[in-house]
Amino acid sequence: MTEPWKIIGTEFISYYGGNAHLIGNGDFKFHVWEHPDDVGKVVDLLNSKERKIERLEQLNEHKKKEIQARVKALNEVCDKYFKEVTFKNDVNPNEAVQIVIKEILETHFEV
């Protein structure tokens, strides 16, 4: 997790003829040439975007684990029914598919 964005100082920039507010988050820093209140809004916006990115990364990781668990369950169930179908002719494919789907949907995984 990155540090939150904050105002870390001001610098006089002659090219722009005034002060620039320096904001940073520990990894990056840059100048903002606005009124201090507006700089605070920029900082708040950046922090909210960072939190959203972190939530999306957590959701992505959660979904990735869910998909891996369901694929594993699918492979196990398919292997099981493939072996049974190979040796038995009385297996109803429709029932086998329903069982496979039920087992996949009921797969539990750790987050």
N, C-alpha and C positions, 0 to 999 in steps of 0.2 A: 504494500500500500504506500502510495506516495504521500509526502507531507501535504498538509492543506496549503492552498495558495494564500499569500498574505502580502501586505505592503511592507517592503523591507527598506524603504528609504526614498529620497528624491535626489535628483541630479540636475544640475543646470546644463542644458544642451544648447550651445550657441547657435547651431544650425537652425533650430526651431525657435530660437529667441526666447526661451523660457524654461521652466522647470518640467521635468518629466518624472512621473512617479514610477519607482522601480518596484515591480512585483515579482515574486518568486515562489517556488515550492520545494526548494532543496535540490532539485535536478535541473530546473530551468529558471531563467529569469529574463524579463524583458521590460521595456519602458512603455508607459501609457501616458499620452499627452492629453489628459482630460482633467476636469475638476476633481478634487479629492473624493467627493461624494460619488461621482461616476466611477472612479477607480474602485471604490468599495463594491459597487454593483458588479463590475467586471470580475472582481475577486470572488464574490458570492456565486456568480454564474459559473466560473471555472470550477469552483468547489462542488457545485451541484452536478456539473457534468462529470467530474471525477467520481462522485458517488454513484451516478448512473452507470458509468463504465464498470465500476466494481460489481454492482448488482447484476449487470448483464454477463460479466465474466463468471460470477458464481452460478447464475442460471445456466449458462453454457456448460459449465463443468458438471452440474447436476444432470442436465439432459444427456451429456456424453456418457456418464456412468449408467444412466437409465437405458440408453440404447445398447451399450456394451452388455448389460445384464440381459436384456431381451434377446439380443443376438445369440448370446451364450445359451440361453434357455431354448431358443429356436433350434440351434444346432444339436443340443442334447435330445430334444424331443424328436426331431427328424431322424437322428441316428437310431433312436429306439424304434420308431415305427418303420424305418427302412429295414431293420433287421427282422422285425415281425412280419412285414409284408413279403420279404424274401422267402421266409420259411412257411408262411401260411397263405392260403388263397381265400380264406373266409374273412379277411379284414375289410371292413367297409370304409372306403376312402373318405366319404363324407364325414363319417363319425371321427375318423382319425384327424381330419383337418379341424373339426370343431374342438377336439381335445387339444390339439396343438395351439390353436388360437387362445383357448381358455388358459392354458398353462403359461403362455407368453404374457398375457394380460395380467396374470396374477403373480408374475415374477417380482420378487422383492430385491431391493438393492440398497447398499449403504451409501449415504451422501458424505 
